[in-house]
Amino acid sequence: MRFEPVSTDPRRQPPVAGPVAPPGAAPPSATSVTPPLTPANGRHQAPAPPATPTPRPQRPRVEFQVVRELRRQLSERLALWQRGREFSPDEEDTERARLAVAVVSEYADSVRRAGTPMPADEERHLLDQVTAELVGLGRLQTLLVDETIEEVHILGCDQVRITRHGGGVDWSEPIADSDAELVEILQAAARRAGATERSLSTSKPTLDLQLPDGSRLAAVFLVSHRPYAVIRKHNTLDVSLDDIAGSRPDLDEMVDPLLRDFLRASMRAGLNIMVAGLAGAGKTTVIRALMNEIPPDEPYVLLEESRELLPARRQARHRAVMSFEAREGHGERGLDGRPAGEVTIADLIPVSLRMGVLRIIVGEVRSREIVPMLQAMTTSRGSMCTIHARTPAGVGERIVELALAHGREMTVDQARRMAGNALDLIVYVTVEDETAIGGRKHRFVSHVEEVIGAGDAGRITTTTVFGPGPDGRAVPRHLPERVRDQLLRVGYDARLLSRWIEAGTGAWRRPRQTRLARR
């Protein structure tokens, strides 16, 4: 097959979105690209806000017209190989990888023969892009493989805001040539990612799924001015209590050794734990660390809207886990008002109770599933869930708010009694964002509340076992009451916390490097 190398003559280059460097100049980094006012597709687009460049390794610039052509050739060769052949998914993946290497190598050879050598790193990057384009991720793949990225806001095809670890913010190159192409990329990701069927369409203009690398993608179009998407990258898929207690320098010190030992004993004692906090506070990281304390051979059920708590490495460790994922409905609505085929977390909890397990873990409760979750906790041990709440004091009211959405038969007093009987501990994770003043995001556990029950006034009564210290991080405050005997049975004597309670300090290993002065 004959390849036409890309001309180096600027007069013959196709229009591209963004500035073109003069011959001999270094390829521009993502931080130097500002979306054009009038791109090649003729649609007016607003420029991105000015960005403060963040130094980082530059990635080779890829001409996406070349990527698409090589993708087409790769698809043709793969289709010829598949014709009249029986093959397994692993065999197909192996052949796809082999053909991709062959197609990119042939193109690189043709470019070299034309007198423009292609560096090895550029050839590897081109191979990644061609493979990503074939599976439908396109330029989105460049963001997924960048380990410095923490969060991505895609505000239309040409405005890509990136938040990096350490707090740096910058604007990247366009992710597509038009908003329509961006929607196609998101639709392809919906078709290929996740264990259950997902879609982004006129009848379902929102999307929530897990990408192949473990990142969380949320997207919306039609009901918004432009297509929007947010990617939250999870770089701590496999984490333990020791890791978040300071043993891993690349992670925030979210708990100190005193709190680590208390939570470890709580898991051994089979206490029911709710992890609360704001979005992005680190609730998923904490619950992953707690899950690491479950014995490898113990069966338990994991329920999630979109699978993110159970990476392959953890599934290899927990061989007896049963992982369920909710399913979206795509048909006409029935008499109950729900689309045909829909399976919610609330539907799956009763099924979980029949699976012969003591622990049920729900990735996040955010609607009427709170009621069956609390009902399940009253008959189980060691169950866990996460919930969004603005403050530790607001967790109880948030539980009531969600419970009232269950139906007219639910009352405020009934919801509080249910929570008081079901929960043992509420772990609150705090995030303090100092990126606006040149700092970074600080994530740590600030409160551990022991749930005593529903008080005389109908309120959920709690005891603050760990509360904020001088720098906001959790330090011992009171000895547990209701769960004391359960902790003693697994060998943990909470009276060891007494001297720390008297001192009013914790055992945090590193001081908080905060830019905010505290009294």
C-alpha angles and dihedrals in degrees: 000000000000121000127201110215119225110263118243091209107110091213091063098045118113116240114272132192106254138024120313116224119232118253112287094019121125115260111266119253123236091254093062097056119099118187110252122247091229113024127194093272090062096237116133113242130180117244120250119255114267112278132213106229115241114206113239139137112294119237120218114264113246126206102223094203085066091047092053093048092050090046089055092051091047091051091051093050092046091050090052090051092049095048111111093351133117113219142161124239090254091053090049092050091050093049092046090053092048094049092046091055090048095049094047093044091053091050092048090050091051091051091050091050088054089059100258109107115210115221117235094243091052091050091051091048090049090052090053091050095049091050091047092048090052093056091045103254096108116171089353087081091068089064095046095055094048105098093192092068121096103171137005127201112196106197099181126320096298105039113071116169115195127197113198133201108275094036103281116148126196142152121250136203121287112283093212140009093245141006089254091058090048090055090050090053091051091047091051090050089051092052096048105033128074133030094259129054116277130178143183109203145127090280093044108034095170130070135193121175147132117257121222093263092054097260120139117238125195119179140172136184141164092032089057131066090248134358109284130191136175125200119197110192118213107209093168101064093143111039137148136201089256090055094055090042091070105275092115113060092200092062132069115258095245098167134021124230092265093055091040092057092046093052091045091054090046090057092049090049091053097240119172108242132193116196112206137181146109124301110286094016094121102262092140091051092052094048090048089054091049091049088056088068093062110106111257095238097045115109117227138158124243118197123191140164088223120006113256109125097069115061118179092260093057092046088056089054096043100047095171099053118123110208119199126187127197118244128220120231118237105176136077118302118262131216090283091058094246125122116253114267096022116145116183134191088254089057092050099050095073088048089052092055089060094053094083098245134132097208127061117181122194116194093214136350111208106146143018092325087085090083098055088041092056090043089053091049091056089062099036141063128224096013119155142187141167128234136183114244133159098217136007089249090053096057093087093051090046089055090051092047093054093042092056088059088064094079147297092281091068117091132190094248092048092051092050093048090049092051092045092054097041105043128069102173137018113201112196119202117202127203121196112191113206097163091109090063097042098272133100140248116286116203122187143138109264103171140029110186122192110216110226098178141262111324129219091269090054093253123132105256118217140174119218103231092171122019139170116298127200093296096039097259121123119273128172113279110160138006115252117255113182097039097037096104092047090054092047091054090061093047101263116130108197090195086082086078092062098092091047090051090053092048092047092221138107135216100254111160100209130037117241111258094215128162092207117090115228127203 
